Amino acid sequence: MIQAGKRFMIYSPNEAQMGQGGGYWSNDDGWVDLNSATIFDWSERKTFCLPASLGNDADWVDIDGDGTPGSEIHLPADADRPKMGTVP
């Protein structure tokens, strides 16, 4: 089980490679680099939908205590949480 105090970012490998941003999601600016990414808490992760991404591959990434993504750990998207849109 995921601990309630953990923090998360949204990351898309396809957006990192093909998009104009750095693959991390910002609620204010869309796809951005790591330093501009929005950090979410556990309750936000359970509430918010994942944004549309190239290949529909956006997913939650666990954050270490220093604010960086944790060891390339990608958490599965919540199956009961819809994505905001899809890219054909």
Secondary structure, DSSP 4 states (H G I P E B T S, - for coil): ---TT-EEEEE-HHHHHHSSS-SEEETTTEEE-GGGPPPEEHHHHHHSPPPP-GGG--EEEEE-TTSSEEEEEEEPPPTTS--S----
